Amino acid sequence: MFKGELSLDPSEIRKDFPVLDQEVNGHPLAYLDNAATSQRPLSVVQAVEDYYDKYNANVHRGIHKLSEEASEVYEHARTKVAEFIGAPSDREVIYTRNSTESINLVAYSWGLDSLKPGDEVLVTEMEHHANLVPWQLMCRRTGATYRYVPIEDGGHLRMDLLDELLTEKTKLFAFTAVSNVLGTINPVKELVDAAHKVGALALVDAAQAAPHMPIDVKEWGCDFLAFSGHKMLGPTGIGFLYGKEDLLERMPPFLAGGDMIREVHIDSATWNDLPWKFEAGTPNIAGAIGMGAAVDYLQKIGMDRVHAQEHALIKYAMERLAEVPGIRMYGPPPEERGGLVAFTVDGIRPRDLAGILDTYGIAVRAGHHCAQPVHDHFGIPATVRASFYIYNVPEEADALVNALLEARKLSKSRDLK
Ligand SMILES: Cc1ncc(COP(=O)(O)O)c(C=O)c1O
């Protein structure tokens, strides 16, 4: 039984998430797939609906009431996001579709323009493919060398190799703040400082951090930060790139077209001011507005409490999961991780396990979670991942464990036949 302390009252929070109040396969839904995408509270859905119902218009373009209102709310959402991550200026927050696009923006704009043979880009073995493949591609295109920081079996980065891997040749160190498989919370400031010491830029993938813990880009000192709205109570199709203003000023545009220009003549063009220089075409206006409401929701709770809540949940979940015979959990102890855990159970394929859990109404993810190199490290093709958020309750961890025990029985009885 759960004996810890929750900093939030999930029963109050759950009232804002009607999607959670349903049965799946005859069992109460336990949504434990938050690392893939979170649910959205009523206030976010309402903000999106209000935009379409009350002031739908394109932004920055029309000199009419609706367009002015849409532009104002859209830009105000940017201010909220900037405050949420401690960005000194709104000009440093660029709307993208998701973390993947944010990282690709840096790769194609900064990378293509700056990298050359002899330069090095450093990533880590625990990255999501979104922070690996763009750099593989960019190194191939520019002749730069691609290197990585390995992990050790406990799920931490090999910090002892950092001095060797970060040299004056390193132009960028791109790493995740929190691993989406191991849950490891990396020492971001230490890594940023190490990159800066050799004159490299630091890009932080905050896809699994921004939804779950307080972030201050000034404190971290990172040059770029990427994160996605849909993992932090916001709509899908909206994400963010934070970049230091002087860097963004010097970088060429990524996508080109309307809105990102100042003037266009038949054979030349000049660029708009930041952040719009990187926002070509009609943006995801509804998504950005919904995101403003999501930030309001999280800020009202307080990110310290969000983090504390998830810590209590993951600690309890891992203690209980340890009771399942044949289970192996990957990554560090609860004190050093975010609110997710990836595991395998002897004799049952992760995909089959997730299918069995679904019959008990438990939504988890099975596969390589777009982080194949982590799985390669452990010599396994896949894991099952349970990931918690503010609305989860300890009883859902109990349900997960009970269903796993049933799955074990089922597989044993099949073995006997
Ligand atoms: C650590 C990490 N980085 C990047 C991404 C990519 O996010 P998106 O699919 O929203 O671009 C994910 C998604 O799961 C992730 O967990």
The ligand as an SDF file (V2000), in Angstrom:
LIG
                    3D

 16 16  0  0  0  0  0  0  0  0999 V2000
   13.7450   12.7160  -25.0970 C   0  0  0  0  0  0  0  0  0  0  0  0
   12.8880   12.9570  -26.3010 C   0  0  0  0  0  0  0  0  0  0  0  0
   13.3280   13.7710  -27.2630 N   0  0  0  0  0  0  0  0  0  0  0  0
   12.6180   14.0510  -28.3540 C   0  0  0  0  0  0  0  0  0  0  0  0
   11.3730   13.4930  -28.5370 C   0  0  0  0  0  0  0  0  0  0  0  0
   10.6100   13.8240  -29.7600 C   0  0  0  0  0  0  0  0  0  0  0  0
    9.4520   14.5200  -29.4330 O   0  0  0  0  0  0  0  0  0  0  0  0
    8.3970   14.8710  -30.5560 P   0  0  0  0  0  0  0  0  0  0  0  0
    7.9350   13.5640  -31.1260 O   0  0  0  0  0  0  0  0  0  0  0  0
    7.3270   15.6070  -29.8400 O   0  0  0  0  0  0  0  0  0  0  0  0
    9.1220   15.6900  -31.5670 O   0  0  0  0  0  0  0  0  0  0  0  0
   10.8510   12.6250  -27.5740 C   0  0  0  0  0  0  0  0  0  0  0  0
    9.5490   11.9960  -27.7600 C   0  0  0  0  0  0  0  0  0  0  0  0
    9.2110   11.0070  -27.1700 O   0  0  0  0  0  0  0  0  0  0  0  0
   11.6330   12.3570  -26.4210 C   0  0  0  0  0  0  0  0  0  0  0  0
   11.1870   11.5440  -25.4570 O   0  0  0  0  0  0  0  0  0  0  0  0
  1  2  1  0
  2  3  1  0
  2 15  2  0
  3  4  2  0
  4  5  1  0
  5  6  1  0
  5 12  2  0
  6  7  1  0
  7  8  1  0
  8  9  2  0
  8 10  1  0
  8 11  1  0
 12 13  1  0
 12 15  1  0
 13 14  2  0
 15 16  1  0
M  END
$$$$
